[in-house]
Amino acid sequence: MTTAELLDGALVEEATKKSGLIWVRGACGVERALWHVWHEGAAHVLGDGPGEQPLPGLSEGDTAVVTVRSKDKGGRLVGWQAKVVELGAGTQAWEAAVGELKGKRLNAPDAESMTERWARECRVLRLEPVQGPGLVAASGGSLAAAPVASPATTRGEIPAGLPRLLARRKKR
């Protein structure tokens, strides 16, 4: 392994560990923010069950593009290719991943029986960084999504009499 590959791997690991959310784009092309945990060299996500996050387009053996944002500013730090591996419920890898995910799951309605529900109804996916030519290059532009059409508008001009009303209130 070259020095550049080692540095890329360290950047991916450290950025992903510190970020609360990762953006994942699977085979269907939909990019979605997912909470995760970094464990044993890969990001682990849980979902597709009642009350859990959806995992659209993420299937065993597929690849996905993961974008990691800064926890401070929310800007894009790094992007990387991942191989999607589904962990079978009850396996040693699943138990280890769920042990880490359980600590990160906020506001669970059933904290005591959460792992049993996950085993029955949810999927745990391991997103393994793909060794290769390096990090996913950011494409040109801001990558910002266009806002959804809405009838909402910004506030109009300030009424002409408002400054006098406010000044009168201060005098009282």
C-alpha positions as CSV (number, residue, x, y, z in Angstrom):
1,M,0.0,0.0,0.0
2,T,1.4,3.4,-0.9
3,T,1.7,6.3,1.4
4,A,-1.1,8.2,-0.4
5,E,-3.5,5.3,0.1
6,L,-2.6,5.1,3.8
7,L,-3.2,8.8,4.2
8,D,-6.5,8.6,2.2
9,G,-7.6,5.8,4.5
10,A,-6.7,7.7,7.6
11,L,-8.6,10.8,6.4
12,V,-11.7,8.7,5.6
13,E,-11.6,7.0,9.0
14,E,-11.0,10.1,11.0
15,A,-13.6,12.3,9.2
16,T,-16.2,9.6,9.3
17,K,-15.7,8.9,13.0
18,K,-16.1,12.5,13.9
19,S,-19.1,13.2,11.7
20,G,-22.6,12.6,13.2
21,L,-24.1,12.1,9.7
22,I,-22.9,10.7,6.4
23,W,-24.6,11.2,3.0
24,V,-24.9,7.9,1.2
25,R,-25.9,7.5,-2.5
26,G,-26.8,3.9,-3.4
27,A,-27.7,2.3,-6.7
28,C,-31.0,4.1,-7.0
29,G,-29.2,7.5,-7.2
30,V,-31.0,8.9,-4.1
31,E,-28.6,10.6,-1.6
32,R,-29.7,10.4,2.0
33,A,-28.3,11.5,5.3
34,L,-27.8,8.6,7.7
35,W,-26.6,8.4,11.2
36,H,-23.9,5.8,11.6
37,V,-21.1,4.5,13.8
38,W,-17.5,3.8,12.6
39,H,-16.5,0.3,13.8
40,E,-13.7,-2.0,12.8
41,G,-12.7,-0.1,9.7
42,A,-16.1,0.6,8.2
43,A,-19.2,2.8,8.7
44,H,-22.2,0.8,10.0
45,V,-25.8,2.0,9.4
46,L,-29.1,0.6,10.6
47,G,-32.5,1.0,9.0
48,D,-35.4,-0.1,6.9
49,G,-37.5,-1.0,9.9
50,P,-40.4,0.7,11.6
51,G,-39.3,3.9,13.2
52,E,-35.8,3.7,11.8
53,Q,-34.1,5.5,8.9
54,P,-34.7,4.3,5.3
55,L,-31.8,2.8,3.4
56,P,-32.9,3.3,-0.3
57,G,-30.8,1.6,-3.0
58,L,-28.4,-0.1,-0.6
59,S,-28.1,-3.8,-1.2
60,E,-25.6,-6.5,-0.5
61,G,-22.7,-6.4,-2.9
62,D,-23.5,-3.0,-4.4
63,T,-21.3,0.0,-4.2
64,A,-22.2,3.4,-2.7
65,V,-20.7,6.8,-2.6
66,V,-20.3,8.2,0.9
67,T,-19.9,11.9,1.5
68,V,-18.7,13.0,5.0
69,R,-19.6,16.5,6.3
70,S,-17.8,18.6,8.9
71,K,-19.4,18.4,12.3
72,D,-18.5,22.1,12.9
73,K,-19.6,23.9,9.7
74,G,-21.6,21.2,7.9
75,G,-19.4,21.5,4.7
76,R,-18.2,18.5,2.7
77,L,-14.9,17.1,4.0
78,V,-14.3,13.9,2.0
79,G,-16.1,11.5,-0.3
80,W,-15.3,7.8,-0.7
81,Q,-16.5,4.7,-2.5
82,A,-17.9,1.9,-0.3
83,K,-18.8,-1.7,-0.7
84,V,-22.1,-2.6,0.9
85,V,-22.2,-5.7,3.1
86,E,-25.3,-6.7,4.9
87,L,-24.6,-8.3,8.3
88,G,-26.8,-11.2,9.3
89,A,-28.7,-10.9,12.5
90,G,-27.1,-12.9,15.3
91,T,-23.7,-13.2,13.8
92,Q,-20.6,-12.1,15.7
93,A,-20.1,-9.1,13.4
94,W,-23.7,-8.1,13.7
95,E,-23.6,-8.3,17.5
96,A,-20.4,-6.1,17.6
97,A,-21.9,-3.5,15.3
98,V,-25.2,-3.4,17.1
99,G,-23.4,-3.0,20.4
100,E,-21.9,0.2,19.0
101,L,-25.0,1.4,17.2
102,K,-27.1,1.0,20.4
103,G,-25.0,3.6,22.1
104,K,-25.6,6.1,19.3
105,R,-29.3,5.6,18.8
106,L,-31.1,8.6,20.2
107,N,-34.7,8.7,21.4
108,A,-35.5,5.0,20.9
109,P,-39.0,4.2,22.0
110,D,-38.0,0.8,23.3
111,A,-34.5,1.1,24.6
112,E,-34.6,-2.2,26.5
113,S,-35.8,-4.4,23.7
114,M,-34.3,-2.4,20.8
115,T,-31.7,-5.0,19.7
116,E,-34.3,-7.8,19.5
117,R,-36.5,-5.5,17.3
118,W,-33.5,-4.7,15.1
119,A,-32.8,-8.4,14.7
120,R,-36.4,-9.0,13.6
121,E,-37.3,-6.0,11.5
122,C,-34.2,-4.0,10.5
123,R,-31.1,-4.3,8.4
124,V,-27.5,-3.5,9.5
125,L,-25.2,-2.6,6.7
126,R,-21.4,-2.3,6.7
127,L,-20.1,0.3,4.3
128,E,-16.5,-0.7,3.7
129,P,-14.1,1.8,2.1
130,V,-12.9,0.5,-1.3
131,Q,-9.2,0.5,-1.7
132,G,-8.3,2.0,-5.1
133,P,-7.4,5.1,-7.0
134,G,-8.2,7.4,-4.0
135,L,-11.0,9.5,-2.8
136,V,-14.1,10.4,-4.8
137,A,-13.3,13.7,-6.4
138,A,-15.8,16.5,-5.8
139,S,-17.6,17.5,-9.0
140,G,-17.7,21.1,-10.1
141,G,-20.2,23.4,-8.5
142,S,-21.6,23.6,-5.0
143,L,-23.7,20.4,-5.2
144,A,-26.5,22.2,-3.4
145,A,-29.9,20.9,-4.1
146,A,-32.5,23.3,-5.6
147,P,-35.1,24.4,-3.1
148,V,-38.5,22.7,-3.2
149,A,-41.2,24.8,-4.8
150,S,-43.3,26.6,-2.2
151,P,-45.9,29.3,-1.9
152,A,-43.9,30.9,1.0
153,T,-42.2,34.2,0.3
154,T,-39.8,36.5,2.1
155,R,-41.1,39.4,4.1
156,G,-42.0,42.5,2.0
157,E,-41.1,46.1,2.6
158,I,-41.3,47.6,6.1
159,P,-44.4,49.7,6.4
160,A,-43.7,53.4,6.4
161,G,-45.2,54.1,9.8
162,L,-43.4,51.3,11.7
163,P,-40.2,53.3,12.6
164,R,-42.4,56.0,14.3
165,L,-44.4,53.4,16.2
166,L,-41.3,51.8,17.5
167,A,-39.8,55.1,18.5
168,R,-42.9,56.0,20.4
169,R,-42.8,52.7,22.4
170,K,-39.2,53.5,23.5
171,K,-40.2,56.9,24.9
172,R,-42.8,55.4,27.2
